[in-house]
Amino acid sequence: MPTYQYACTACSHEFEAVQSFSDDSLTTCPECEGEIRKIYSAVGVVFKGSGFYKTDSAKKPVSKESSTPVAPAPAAPAPKAD
């Protein structure tokens, strides 16, 4: 069940209430019996699992160049001592 935030317009009391989606919104403050309003805020969304991004499900092409081993570069000659 979702948790809703409310704030009283008369006494500025803020509180949370756990309510079902089908429940009516609260209308009175439990502190002063004044009128309350629902506070809306941004909700963070987290997608877990694979398939949410293009890179998760995309097949990477296999080329012949990437499958052949690369020979190491020759070492540079040591400087001559004078």
C-alpha positions as CSV (number, residue, x, y, z in Angstrom):
1,M,0.0,0.0,0.0
2,P,1.3,3.5,-0.8
3,T,2.3,6.0,1.8
4,Y,0.9,9.6,1.3
5,Q,2.2,12.8,2.8
6,Y,-0.2,15.4,4.1
7,A,0.3,19.0,5.5
8,C,-2.2,21.1,7.4
9,T,-3.0,24.5,6.0
10,A,-3.8,25.9,9.4
11,C,-1.1,24.7,11.8
12,S,1.6,23.4,9.2
13,H,1.5,19.9,10.8
14,E,2.9,17.4,8.4
15,F,2.3,13.6,8.6
16,E,2.2,10.4,6.5
17,A,-0.7,8.0,6.1
18,V,-0.7,4.5,4.6
19,Q,-3.8,4.2,2.4
20,S,-5.1,1.9,-0.3
21,F,-5.6,3.3,-3.8
22,S,-9.3,3.0,-3.4
23,D,-9.4,4.9,0.0
24,D,-10.6,8.6,-0.1
25,S,-8.0,11.3,0.7
26,L,-7.9,12.6,4.2
27,T,-9.5,16.0,4.8
28,T,-8.9,17.0,8.5
29,C,-5.7,17.5,10.5
30,P,-5.4,15.1,13.5
31,E,-3.8,17.9,15.5
32,C,-6.1,20.9,15.1
33,E,-9.0,19.5,12.9
34,G,-8.0,22.1,10.2
35,E,-8.0,21.5,6.5
36,I,-5.1,19.4,5.0
37,R,-3.6,19.0,1.6
38,K,-1.8,16.2,0.0
39,I,1.9,16.8,-0.7
40,Y,3.2,15.4,-4.0
41,S,6.9,14.7,-4.5
42,A,9.1,13.1,-7.2
43,V,9.4,9.3,-7.0
44,G,12.7,7.6,-7.8
45,V,12.3,4.7,-10.1
46,V,14.8,1.8,-10.2
47,F,14.7,-0.8,-13.0
48,K,16.3,-4.0,-11.9
49,G,17.1,-6.9,-14.2
50,S,18.2,-7.2,-17.8
51,G,16.5,-5.8,-20.8
52,F,15.8,-2.3,-19.7
53,Y,18.6,-0.7,-21.7
54,K,19.5,-1.1,-25.4
55,T,22.9,-2.5,-24.5
56,D,21.4,-5.2,-22.3
57,S,19.6,-7.0,-25.1
58,A,21.6,-6.0,-28.2
59,K,23.7,-8.6,-29.8
60,K,27.3,-7.5,-30.3
61,P,28.6,-8.3,-33.8
62,V,31.6,-10.6,-34.0
63,S,34.2,-9.6,-36.5
64,K,37.3,-11.6,-37.7
65,E,39.6,-8.7,-36.8
66,S,38.6,-8.8,-33.1
67,S,39.0,-12.5,-32.8
68,T,42.6,-12.7,-34.1
69,P,45.3,-12.2,-31.5
70,V,47.4,-9.1,-31.8
71,A,51.2,-9.5,-31.7
72,P,53.0,-7.3,-29.0
73,A,54.9,-4.3,-30.3
74,P,58.7,-4.7,-30.4
75,A,60.6,-3.2,-27.6
76,A,62.4,0.1,-28.2
77,P,66.3,-0.2,-28.2
78,A,68.0,0.9,-25.1
79,P,69.9,4.3,-25.2
80,K,73.6,4.1,-25.7
81,A,75.8,5.1,-22.8
82,D,78.5,7.7,-23.6
